[in-house]
Amino acid sequence: MSRPPPTRWPIKPRSPWRRREAMSYMDGFVVAVPEANRQAYREMAERAWEVFRDYGALRMVECWGDDVPNGKVTDFRGAVKAEEGEVVVFSWIEWPSKEKRTQAHPKVMDDPRMKADAMKTMPFDGQRMIYGGFEPILDLSADRP
């Protein structure tokens, strides 16, 4: 008669969260866009994605604010000096690593597609954009069947 394999104690239940071991690098952006420029902004972002993707970006997400409250001390609207009739857009670009992002950045800025007429007419005031690079310290997601 064969014996079952020994049990390892303590037995840990499977976590409902999936932890990503390899962390990427994020560029984050917040900008105020006139409500009337939503479609123009989306089209500009789609064109920019082609460039970022070609230089190694893994993912780009553009989020149109629909629940951005006014804060008592600070808030998203204040950070970008959003005016009446403008919507806060929060976006990020995921890169495989900070090194890949740092190598790609000058190439992206020098790419002729970023200098094309369609990109010169920005549907927002770029002087009020805030941005930065971020190293993830935790990356969790729900397991999906």
DSSP file (Angstrom, degrees, kcal/mol; ACC not computed):
  #  RESIDUE AA STRUCTURE BP1 BP2  ACC     N-H-->O    O-->H-N    N-H-->O    O-->H-N    TCO  KAPPA ALPHA  PHI   PSI    X-CA   Y-CA   Z-CA
    1    1 A M              0   0    0      0, 0.0     2,-0.2     0, 0.0     0, 0.0   0.000 360.0 360.0 360.0 131.3    0.0    0.0    0.0
    2    2 A S        -     0   0    0      1,-0.0     0, 0.0     0, 0.0     0, 0.0  -0.571 360.0-131.9 -88.2 150.4    1.4    3.4   -1.0
    3    3 A R        -     0   0    0     -2,-0.2    -1,-0.0     1,-0.1     0, 0.0  -0.726  22.4-110.6 -97.7 147.4    1.4    6.3    1.3
    4    4 A P        -     0   0    0      0, 0.0     3,-0.1     0, 0.0    -1,-0.1  -0.409  48.6 -88.5 -69.1 153.3    0.2    9.8    0.4
    5    5 A P        -     0   0    0      0, 0.0     0, 0.0     0, 0.0     0, 0.0  -0.262  55.0 -89.8 -60.8 151.0    2.9   12.4    0.1
    6    6 A P        -     0   0    0      0, 0.0     2,-0.4     0, 0.0    -3,-0.0  -0.294  41.4-119.9 -63.3 147.2    3.8   14.2    3.4
    7    7 A T        -     0   0    0     -3,-0.1     2,-0.5     4,-0.0     4,-0.0  -0.698  18.1-135.2 -87.9 137.8    1.8   17.3    4.1
    8    8 A R        -     0   0    0     -2,-0.4    -1,-0.0     2,-0.0     0, 0.0  -0.824  33.4-114.3 -94.1 127.8    3.7   20.6    4.5
    9    9 A W  S    S+     0   0    0     -2,-0.5     2,-0.1     1,-0.1     3,-0.0  -0.864  89.6  36.1-111.3 147.1    2.5   22.6    7.4
   10   10 A P  S    S-     0   0    0      0, 0.0     2,-0.5     0, 0.0    -1,-0.1   0.587  79.6-149.6 -79.4 148.4    1.2   25.2    7.7
   11   11 A I        -     0   0    0     -2,-0.1    -2,-0.1    -4,-0.0    -4,-0.0  -0.709  11.1-150.5 -81.4 125.4   -1.0   24.9    4.6
   12   12 A K        -     0   0    0     -2,-0.5     3,-0.1    -3,-0.0     2,-0.0  -0.845  13.8-125.0 -99.0 129.2   -1.6   28.3    3.2
   13   13 A P        -     0   0    0      0, 0.0     2,-0.2     0, 0.0    -1,-0.0  -0.359  39.8 -90.1 -66.6 152.6   -4.9   28.9    1.3
   14   14 A R        -     0   0    0      1,-0.1     0, 0.0     2,-0.1     0, 0.0  -0.445  46.5-119.9 -64.1 130.8   -4.6   30.2   -2.2
   15   15 A S        -     0   0    0     -2,-0.2    -1,-0.1     2,-0.1   128,-0.1  -0.439   4.2-137.0 -72.2 143.8   -4.7   33.9   -2.2
   16   16 A P  S    S+     0   0    0      0, 0.0   127,-1.6     0, 0.0     2,-0.4   0.542  87.7  74.8 -75.7  -3.9   -7.5   35.7   -4.1
   17   17 A W  E    S-A  142   0A   0    125,-0.2     2,-0.6   123,-0.0   125,-0.2  -0.873  74.0-142.6-111.6 141.7   -4.8   38.1   -5.3
   18   18 A R  E     -A  141   0A   0    123,-3.4   123,-1.4    -2,-0.4     2,-0.5  -0.906  16.1-150.5-102.2 123.6   -2.2   37.4   -8.0
   19   19 A R  E     -A  140   0A   0     -2,-0.6     2,-0.5   121,-0.2   121,-0.2  -0.809   7.7-139.7 -96.0 129.6    1.2   39.0   -7.2
   20   20 A R        -     0   0    0    119,-1.8   119,-0.2    -2,-0.5     3,-0.0  -0.785  11.1-165.6 -88.4 125.6    3.4   40.0  -10.2
   21   21 A E  S    S+     0   0    0     -2,-0.5     2,-0.7     1,-0.1    -1,-0.2   0.927  74.3  61.1 -77.7 -46.3    7.0   39.1   -9.5
   22   22 A A  S    S-     0   0    0      1,-0.0     2,-0.3     0, 0.0    -1,-0.1  -0.734  78.1-155.8 -87.0 116.1    8.6   41.2  -12.3
   23   23 A M        -     0   0    0     -2,-0.7     2,-0.1     1,-0.1    -2,-0.0  -0.705   4.7-157.6 -94.4 143.1    7.7   44.8  -11.8
   24   24 A S        -     0   0    0     -2,-0.3     2,-0.4    73,-0.1    74,-0.1  -0.096  21.5-102.4 -97.8-160.7    7.7   47.3  -14.7
   25   25 A Y  E     -B   95   0B   0     70,-2.2    70,-3.2    72,-0.2     2,-0.4  -0.984  28.8-149.2-132.4 143.0    8.1   51.1  -14.7
   26   26 A M  E     -BC  94 134B   0    108,-2.7   108,-3.5    -2,-0.4     2,-0.5  -0.913  11.4-158.2-119.5 138.2    5.3   53.6  -15.0
   27   27 A D  E     -BC  93 133B   0     66,-2.4    66,-2.4    -2,-0.4     2,-0.4  -0.966  24.8-161.4-102.1 127.6    5.1   57.1  -16.5
   28   28 A G  E     -BC  92 132B   0    104,-3.0   104,-1.8    -2,-0.5     2,-0.3  -0.885   9.7-176.0-115.5 146.0    2.1   58.9  -15.0
   29   29 A F  E     -BC  91 131B   0     62,-2.8    62,-2.6    -2,-0.4     2,-0.4  -0.990  13.0-172.6-139.9 143.8    0.3   62.0  -16.3
   30   30 A V  E     +BC  90 130B   0    100,-2.4   100,-2.5    -2,-0.3     2,-0.3  -0.991  20.4 163.1-134.9 132.2   -2.5   64.3  -15.2
   31   31 A V  E     -B   89   0B   0     58,-2.2    58,-3.3    -2,-0.4     2,-0.5  -0.980  36.3-123.2-146.5 152.7   -3.9   67.0  -17.5
   32   32 A A  E     -B   88   0B   0     -2,-0.3    93,-0.7    93,-0.3    56,-0.2  -0.893  30.7-173.5-100.0 127.0   -6.9   69.2  -17.8
   33   33 A V  E     -B   87   0B   0     54,-3.0    54,-3.2    -2,-0.5    91,-0.2  -0.976  30.2-110.8-123.1 129.9   -8.7   68.8  -21.2
   34   34 A P  E >   -B   86   0B   0      0, 0.0     3,-2.5     0, 0.0    52,-0.3  -0.341  28.8-124.3 -55.2 135.6  -11.7   70.9  -22.4
   35   35 A E  G >  S+     0   0    0     50,-3.0     3,-1.4     1,-0.3    51,-0.1   0.853 111.1  59.0 -50.5 -38.8  -14.8   68.8  -22.4
   36   36 A A  G 3  S+     0   0    0     49,-0.3    -1,-0.3     1,-0.3     3,-0.3   0.648  99.3  59.8 -67.8 -14.4  -15.3   69.6  -26.1
   37   37 A N  G <>  +     0   0    0     -3,-2.5     4,-2.9     1,-0.2    -1,-0.3   0.202  67.7 111.9-100.1  15.6  -11.9   68.2  -26.9
   38   38 A R  H <> S+     0   0    0     -3,-1.4     4,-2.4     1,-0.2    -1,-0.2   0.934  81.9  41.7 -55.6 -51.0  -12.6   64.6  -25.7
   39   39 A Q  H  > S+     0   0    0     -3,-0.3     4,-2.5     1,-0.2    -1,-0.2   0.901 115.0  50.7 -66.5 -40.8  -12.5   63.0  -29.2
   40   40 A A  H  > S+     0   0    0     -4,-0.2     4,-2.3     2,-0.2    -1,-0.2   0.895 110.9  50.0 -63.0 -39.4   -9.5   65.1  -30.3
   41   41 A Y  H  X S+     0   0    0     -4,-2.9     4,-2.7     2,-0.2    -2,-0.2   0.935 110.3  49.6 -63.4 -45.9   -7.7   64.0  -27.1
   42   42 A R  H  X S+     0   0    0     -4,-2.4     4,-2.4    -5,-0.2    -2,-0.2   0.920 111.6  48.4 -59.6 -44.9   -8.5   60.4  -27.7
   43   43 A E  H  X S+     0   0    0     -4,-2.5     4,-2.0     2,-0.2    -1,-0.2   0.897 111.6  49.7 -63.8 -40.5   -7.3   60.6  -31.3
   44   44 A M  H  X S+     0   0    0     -4,-2.3     4,-2.5     1,-0.2    -2,-0.2   0.919 111.1  49.7 -63.0 -43.2   -4.0   62.3  -30.2
   45   45 A A  H  X S+     0   0    0     -4,-2.7     4,-2.4     1,-0.2    -2,-0.2   0.887 108.5  52.7 -64.0 -39.3   -3.5   59.6  -27.6
   46   46 A E  H  X S+     0   0    0     -4,-2.4     4,-1.3     2,-0.2    -1,-0.2   0.903 111.0  46.9 -63.8 -40.2   -4.0   56.8  -30.1
   47   47 A R  H  X S+     0   0    0     -4,-2.0     4,-1.0     1,-0.2    -2,-0.2   0.912 112.5  49.8 -66.5 -41.6   -1.4   58.3  -32.4
   48   48 A A  H >X S+     0   0    0     -4,-2.5     4,-2.6     1,-0.2     3,-0.5   0.881 103.6  60.7 -64.1 -37.6    1.0   58.8  -29.5
   49   49 A W  H 3X S+     0   0    0     -4,-2.4     4,-3.3     1,-0.2     5,-0.3   0.889  97.3  58.6 -57.7 -40.2    0.5   55.2  -28.5
   50   50 A E  H 3X S+     0   0    0     -4,-1.3     4,-1.7     1,-0.2    -1,-0.2   0.887 110.4  43.5 -56.8 -38.4    1.8   54.0  -31.8
   51   51 A V  H <X S+     0   0    0     -4,-1.0     4,-1.1    -3,-0.5    -2,-0.2   0.951 115.0  46.9 -72.6 -50.6    5.1   55.8  -31.1
   52   52 A F  H ><>S+     0   0    0     -4,-2.6     5,-2.5     1,-0.2     3,-0.7   0.918 113.2  50.3 -57.9 -44.1    5.4   54.7  -27.5
   53   53 A R  H ><5S+     0   0    0     -4,-3.3     3,-1.9     1,-0.2    -1,-0.2   0.913 105.7  55.6 -60.4 -43.8    4.6   51.1  -28.5
   54   54 A D  H 3<5S+     0   0    0     -4,-1.7    -1,-0.2    -5,-0.3    -2,-0.2   0.741 108.5  49.3 -64.1 -21.8    7.2   51.1  -31.2
   55   55 A Y  T <<5S-     0   0    0     -4,-1.1    -1,-0.3    -3,-0.7    -2,-0.2   0.219 133.5 -82.8-103.7  14.1    9.8   52.1  -28.7
   56   56 A G  T < 5S+     0   0    0     -3,-1.9    -3,-0.2     1,-0.3    -2,-0.1   0.419  72.8 150.0 111.6  -2.3    8.9   49.4  -26.2
   57   57 A A      < -     0   0    0     -5,-2.5    -1,-0.3    -6,-0.2    38,-0.2  -0.371  29.8-159.1 -63.7 144.0    6.0   50.6  -24.1
   58   58 A L        -     0   0    0     36,-3.3     2,-0.3     1,-0.3    37,-0.2   0.759  65.9  -1.7 -93.8 -29.9    3.8   47.7  -22.9
   59   59 A R  E     -D   94   0B   0     35,-1.3    35,-3.0     2,-0.0     2,-0.4  -0.989  51.2-161.2-163.0 146.8    0.5   49.5  -22.2
   60   60 A M  E     -D   93   0B   0     -2,-0.3     2,-0.4    33,-0.2    33,-0.2  -0.995  10.3-170.0-136.8 133.5   -1.1   52.9  -22.2
   61   61 A V  E     -D   92   0B   0     31,-2.7    31,-2.0    -2,-0.4     2,-0.5  -0.988   3.9-168.7-126.9 129.9   -4.2   53.8  -20.3
   62   62 A E  E     -D   91   0B   0     -2,-0.4     2,-0.5    29,-0.2    29,-0.2  -0.979   8.0-166.6-117.7 124.2   -6.1   57.1  -20.6
   63   63 A C  E     -D   90   0B   0     27,-2.2    27,-2.2    -2,-0.5     2,-0.6  -0.952  11.4-149.1-120.7 119.2   -8.9   57.8  -18.0
   64   64 A W  E     -D   89   0B   0     -2,-0.5    25,-0.2    25,-0.2     2,-0.1  -0.756  30.7-118.0 -86.9 116.9  -11.4   60.6  -18.5
   65   65 A G        +     0   0    0     23,-2.4     3,-0.1    -2,-0.6    23,-0.1  -0.322  48.1 154.6 -62.2 127.4  -12.4   61.9  -15.1
   66   66 A D  S    S+     0   0    0     -2,-0.1    -1,-0.2     1,-0.1    -2,-0.0   0.349  76.9  35.2-130.4   0.2  -16.1   61.5  -14.2
   67   67 A D  S    S+     0   0    0      2,-0.1    -1,-0.1     0, 0.0    -2,-0.0  -0.423  71.4 143.3-150.3  67.2  -15.9   61.5  -10.4
   68   68 A V        -     0   0    0     -3,-0.1    20,-0.1     7,-0.0     9,-0.0  -0.861  35.8-155.0-114.3  94.6  -13.1   63.9   -9.5
   69   69 A P        -     0   0    0      0, 0.0     2,-0.4     0, 0.0     7,-0.3  -0.269  19.8-109.5 -73.4 155.3  -14.1   65.7   -6.3
   70   70 A N        -     0   0    0      5,-0.1     2,-0.1     6,-0.1     5,-0.1  -0.705  39.1-141.8 -78.8 130.2  -13.0   69.1   -5.2
   71   71 A G        -     0   0    0     -2,-0.4     4,-0.1     1,-0.1    -1,-0.0  -0.420  13.0-132.0 -90.6 168.2  -10.7   68.8   -2.2
   72   72 A K  S    S+     0   0    0      2,-0.2     3,-0.1    -2,-0.1    -1,-0.1   0.797 105.7  12.6 -87.0 -31.8  -10.4   70.9    0.9
   73   73 A V  S    S-     0   0    0      1,-0.5     2,-0.3    -3,-0.0    -2,-0.0   0.778 135.9 -17.1-109.9 -48.8   -6.6   71.2    0.8
   74   74 A T        +     0   0    0     -4,-0.0    -1,-0.5     4,-0.0     2,-0.3  -0.970  60.3 168.3-153.5 163.8   -5.6   69.9   -2.6
   75   75 A D     >  -     0   0    0     -2,-0.3     4,-1.9    -4,-0.1    -5,-0.1  -0.966  50.3 -86.8-166.0 176.0   -7.1   67.8   -5.4
   76   76 A F  H  > S+     0   0    0     -7,-0.3     4,-1.4    -2,-0.3     6,-0.2   0.908 122.5  53.4 -61.4 -43.4   -6.6   66.7   -9.1
   77   77 A R  H  4>S+     0   0    0     -8,-0.3     5,-2.8     1,-0.2     3,-0.3   0.915 111.1  45.8 -61.1 -42.9   -8.3   69.8  -10.5
   78   78 A G  H >45S+     0   0    0      3,-0.2     3,-0.8     1,-0.2    -1,-0.2   0.854 104.8  61.9 -67.5 -35.0   -6.1   72.1   -8.5
   79   79 A A  H 3<5S+     0   0    0     -4,-1.9    -1,-0.2     1,-0.3    -2,-0.2   0.837 117.7  28.8 -61.7 -33.1   -2.9   70.2   -9.4
   80   80 A V  T 3<5S-     0   0    0     -4,-1.4    -1,-0.3    -3,-0.3   -48,-0.2   0.245 108.5-119.6-111.5  11.4   -3.5   71.0  -13.1
   81   81 A K  T < 5 -     0   0    0     -3,-0.8    -3,-0.2    -4,-0.3    -4,-0.1   0.899  39.3-162.0  51.0  46.9   -5.4   74.3  -12.6
   82   82 A A      < -     0   0    0     -5,-2.8     2,-0.2    -6,-0.2    -1,-0.2  -0.342   2.6-150.9 -61.5 136.5   -8.5   72.9  -14.3
   83   83 A E    >   -     0   0    0      1,-0.2     3,-2.0    -3,-0.1    -1,-0.1  -0.546  35.7 -65.6-103.5 170.1  -10.8   75.6  -15.4
   84   84 A E  T 3  S+     0   0    0      1,-0.3    -1,-0.2    -2,-0.2     3,-0.1  -0.322 124.9  24.0 -54.3 132.3  -14.6   75.6  -15.8
   85   85 A G  T 3  S+     0   0    0      1,-0.3   -50,-3.0   -51,-0.1     2,-0.3   0.507  99.2 114.9  87.3   4.8  -15.5   73.3  -18.7
   86   86 A E  E <   -B   34   0B   0     -3,-2.0     2,-0.4   -52,-0.3    -1,-0.3  -0.842  52.1-149.3-109.9 149.1  -12.3   71.2  -18.4
   87   87 A V  E     -B   33   0B   0    -54,-3.2   -54,-3.0    -2,-0.3     2,-0.4  -0.901  19.8-120.2-114.1 141.3  -12.1   67.5  -17.3
   88   88 A V  E     -B   32   0B   0     -2,-0.4   -23,-2.4   -56,-0.2     2,-0.5  -0.693  26.0-160.5 -82.1 130.0   -9.2   66.0  -15.5
   89   89 A V  E     -BD  31  64B   0    -58,-3.3   -58,-2.2    -2,-0.4     2,-0.5  -0.954   3.7-166.0-113.3 129.2   -7.5   63.1  -17.4
   90   90 A F  E     +BD  30  63B   0    -27,-2.2   -27,-2.2    -2,-0.5     2,-0.3  -0.959  20.1 162.3-114.0 127.4   -5.3   60.6  -15.6
   91   91 A S  E     -BD  29  62B   0    -62,-2.6   -62,-2.8    -2,-0.5     2,-0.3  -0.957  18.1-169.1-144.6 161.6   -3.1   58.4  -17.7
   92   92 A W  E     -BD  28  61B   0    -31,-2.0   -31,-2.7    -2,-0.3     2,-0.4  -0.996  13.3-147.2-150.3 155.2   -0.1   56.1  -17.5
   93   93 A I  E     -BD  27  60B   0    -66,-2.4   -66,-2.4    -2,-0.3     2,-0.5  -0.990  18.2-145.2-121.8 128.7    2.3   54.3  -19.7
   94   94 A E  E     -BD  26  59B   0    -35,-3.0   -36,-3.3    -2,-0.4   -35,-1.3  -0.822  16.9-173.1 -97.8 130.4    3.8   51.0  -18.6
   95   95 A W  E     -B   25   0B   0    -70,-3.2   -70,-2.2    -2,-0.5   -38,-0.1  -0.834  35.0-119.2-116.1 155.8    7.3   50.2  -19.6
   96   96 A P  S    S-     0   0    0      0, 0.0     2,-0.3     0, 0.0    -1,-0.1   0.828  92.6 -15.0 -63.8 -29.6    9.2   46.9  -19.1
   97   97 A S     >  -     0   0    0    -73,-0.1     4,-2.0   -72,-0.1   -72,-0.2  -0.977  65.7-105.2-163.4 164.8   11.8   48.7  -17.0
   98   98 A K  H  > S+     0   0    0     -2,-0.3     4,-2.9     1,-0.2     5,-0.2   0.888 120.5  56.1 -64.9 -37.9   13.1   52.2  -16.1
   99   99 A E  H  > S+     0   0    0      2,-0.2     4,-2.3     1,-0.2    -1,-0.2   0.926 107.4  47.3 -60.2 -45.6   16.1   51.5  -18.2
  100  100 A K  H  > S+     0   0    0      1,-0.2     4,-2.1     2,-0.2    -1,-0.2   0.907 113.9  48.3 -62.8 -42.0   13.9   50.8  -21.3
  101  101 A R  H  X S+     0   0    0     -4,-2.0     4,-2.2     2,-0.2    -2,-0.2   0.916 111.1  49.9 -64.2 -43.6   11.8   53.9  -20.6
  102  102 A T  H  < S+     0   0    0     -4,-2.9    -2,-0.2     1,-0.2    -1,-0.2   0.879 113.2  46.4 -65.2 -38.1   14.9   56.1  -20.2
  103  103 A Q  H  X S+     0   0    0     -4,-2.3     4,-0.6    -5,-0.2    -1,-0.2   0.870 115.4  46.9 -68.8 -37.3   16.4   54.7  -23.5
  104  104 A A  H  X S+     0   0    0     -4,-2.1     4,-2.8    -5,-0.2     3,-0.4   0.823  93.3  78.1 -75.7 -32.6   13.1   55.2  -25.3
  105  105 A H  H  X S+     0   0    0     -4,-2.2     4,-2.3     1,-0.3     5,-0.2   0.877  96.0  42.5 -52.8 -52.1   12.3   58.7  -24.2
  106  106 A P  H  > S+     0   0    0      0, 0.0     4,-1.7     0, 0.0    -1,-0.3   0.868 115.3  52.0 -64.5 -31.7   14.7   60.7  -26.4
  107  107 A K  H  X S+     0   0    0     -4,-0.6     4,-0.9    -3,-0.4    -2,-0.2   0.902 109.3  49.5 -68.4 -40.2   13.7   58.5  -29.4
  108  108 A V  H >< S+     0   0    0     -4,-2.8     3,-0.7     1,-0.2     6,-0.2   0.940 111.9  48.0 -62.0 -47.2   10.0   59.1  -28.8
  109  109 A M  H 3< S+     0   0    0     -4,-2.3    -1,-0.2     1,-0.2    -2,-0.2   0.814 115.2  45.4 -66.0 -30.1   10.5   62.8  -28.6
  110  110 A D  H 3< S+     0   0    0     -4,-1.7    -1,-0.2    -5,-0.2    -2,-0.2   0.547  84.3 116.5 -88.6  -8.7   12.6   62.8  -31.8
  111  111 A D    XX  -     0   0    0     -4,-0.9     3,-1.6    -3,-0.7     4,-0.7  -0.403  69.0-133.7 -64.8 131.4   10.3   60.6  -33.7
  112  112 A P  H >> S+     0   0    0      0, 0.0     3,-0.7     0, 0.0     4,-0.6   0.787 103.9  64.5 -57.1 -28.1    8.8   62.4  -36.8
  113  113 A R  H 34 S+     0   0    0      1,-0.2     3,-0.3     2,-0.2     6,-0.2   0.804  99.9  52.0 -66.6 -27.1    5.3   61.1  -35.8
  114  114 A M  H <4 S+     0   0    0     -3,-1.6    -1,-0.2    -6,-0.2    -3,-0.1   0.665 111.3  47.7 -80.6 -15.9    5.5   63.2  -32.6
  115  115 A K  H << S+     0   0    0     -4,-0.7    -2,-0.2    -3,-0.7    -1,-0.2   0.437  85.9 120.0-101.3  -2.2    6.4   66.3  -34.6
  116  116 A A  S >X S-     0   0    0     -4,-0.6     3,-1.4    -3,-0.3     4,-1.3  -0.167  79.8-107.3 -61.8 157.5    3.6   65.9  -37.2
  117  117 A D  H 3> S+     0   0    0      1,-0.3     4,-1.2     2,-0.2     3,-0.3   0.857 119.0  60.8 -54.8 -38.0    1.1   68.6  -37.6
  118  118 A A  H 34 S+     0   0    0      1,-0.2    -1,-0.3     2,-0.2   -71,-0.1   0.789 109.0  43.1 -63.1 -26.5   -1.6   66.4  -36.0
  119  119 A M  H <4 S+     0   0    0     -3,-1.4    -1,-0.2    -6,-0.2    -2,-0.2   0.673 102.5  66.6 -92.1 -18.8    0.5   66.3  -32.8
  120  120 A K  H  < S+     0   0    0     -4,-1.3     2,-1.3    -3,-0.3    -2,-0.2   0.834  90.9  66.3 -71.4 -31.5    1.5   70.0  -32.8
  121  121 A T  S  < S-     0   0    0     -4,-1.2    -1,-0.2     2,-0.0    -4,-0.0  -0.720  79.4-165.7 -92.9  89.2   -2.1   71.0  -32.1
  122  122 A M        -     0   0    0     -2,-1.3   -81,-0.1     1,-0.1    -3,-0.1  -0.538  22.3-138.0 -77.9 139.4   -2.6   69.6  -28.6
  123  123 A P  S    S+     0   0    0      0, 0.0     2,-0.3     0, 0.0   -82,-0.2   0.163  85.7  39.0 -83.0  21.5   -6.2   69.4  -27.4
  124  124 A F  S    S-     0   0    0    -91,-0.2     2,-1.0   -83,-0.0   -91,-0.1  -0.956  97.0 -88.6-156.7 169.5   -5.1   70.7  -23.9
  125  125 A D    >   -     0   0    0    -93,-0.7     3,-1.7    -2,-0.3   -93,-0.3  -0.776  33.5-165.6 -89.1 103.0   -2.7   73.1  -22.3
  126  126 A G  G >  S+     0   0    0     -2,-1.0     3,-1.1     1,-0.3    -1,-0.2   0.693  80.9  70.9 -64.7 -20.0    0.5   71.2  -21.9
  127  127 A Q  G 3  S+     0   0    0      1,-0.2    -1,-0.3    -3,-0.1    -2,-0.0   0.719  98.9  49.3 -69.5 -19.5    2.0   73.8  -19.5
  128  128 A R  G <  S+     0   0    0     -3,-1.7    -1,-0.2   -96,-0.1     2,-0.2   0.378  86.1 113.3 -99.5   4.0   -0.5   72.6  -16.9
  129  129 A M    <   -     0   0    0     -3,-1.1     2,-0.4    -4,-0.2   -98,-0.2  -0.540  51.4-157.3 -74.4 138.2    0.3   68.9  -17.3
  130  130 A I  E     +C   30   0B   0   -100,-2.5  -100,-2.4    -2,-0.2     2,-0.3  -0.928  22.4 159.2-112.3 145.9    1.9   67.1  -14.4
  131  131 A Y  E     +C   29   0B   0     -2,-0.4     2,-0.3  -102,-0.2  -102,-0.2  -0.973   9.4 161.6-157.2 165.0    3.9   64.0  -14.9
  132  132 A G  E     -C   28   0B   0   -104,-1.8  -104,-3.0    -2,-0.3     2,-0.4  -0.967  37.5 -97.5-176.3 168.5    6.6   61.7  -13.5
  133  133 A G  E     -C   27   0B   0     -2,-0.3     2,-0.4  -106,-0.2  -106,-0.2  -0.830  36.7-164.3-101.8 140.9    8.2   58.3  -13.5
  134  134 A F  E     -C   26   0B   0   -108,-3.5  -108,-2.7    -2,-0.4    -2,-0.0  -0.985  16.8-148.1-134.8 131.7    7.1   55.8  -10.9
  135  135 A E        -     0   0    0     -2,-0.4  -110,-0.1  -110,-0.2     2,-0.1  -0.867  31.6-125.0 -93.4 117.8    8.7   52.6   -9.7
  136  136 A P        -     0   0    0      0, 0.0     3,-0.1     0, 0.0  -113,-0.1  -0.372  26.3-177.2 -62.3 138.2    5.9   50.2   -8.6
  137  137 A I  S    S+     0   0    0      1,-0.4     2,-0.3    -2,-0.1  -114,-0.0   0.514  75.1  19.2-109.9 -11.3    6.3   48.9   -5.0
  138  138 A L        -     0   0    0      2,-0.0    -1,-0.4  -119,-0.0     2,-0.4  -0.935  59.4-178.0-156.8 134.4    3.2   46.6   -5.2
  139  139 A D        +     0   0    0     -2,-0.3  -119,-1.8  -119,-0.2     2,-0.3  -0.873  17.6 161.8-140.0 102.4    1.3   45.2   -8.1
  140  140 A L  E     +A   19   0A   0     -2,-0.4     2,-0.3  -121,-0.2  -121,-0.2  -0.878   9.6 177.3-120.5 150.5   -1.7   43.0   -7.3
  141  141 A S  E     -A   18   0A   0   -123,-1.4  -123,-3.4    -2,-0.3     2,-0.2  -0.988  35.2 -99.9-148.6 154.7   -4.6   41.9   -9.4
  142  142 A A  E     -A   17   0A   0     -2,-0.3  -125,-0.2  -125,-0.2     2,-0.2  -0.483  42.2-108.9 -72.8 140.6   -7.6   39.7   -8.8
  143  143 A D        -     0   0    0   -127,-1.6    -1,-0.1    -2,-0.2  -126,-0.0  -0.472  34.6-152.8 -66.2 140.1   -7.4   36.2  -10.2
  144  144 A R              0   0    0     -2,-0.2    -1,-0.0     1,-0.1    -3,-0.0  -0.942 360.0 360.0-117.0 138.0   -9.7   35.8  -13.2
  145  145 A P              0   0    0      0, 0.0    -1,-0.1     0, 0.0    -2,-0.0   0.523 360.0 360.0 -66.5 360.0  -11.3   32.5  -14.2
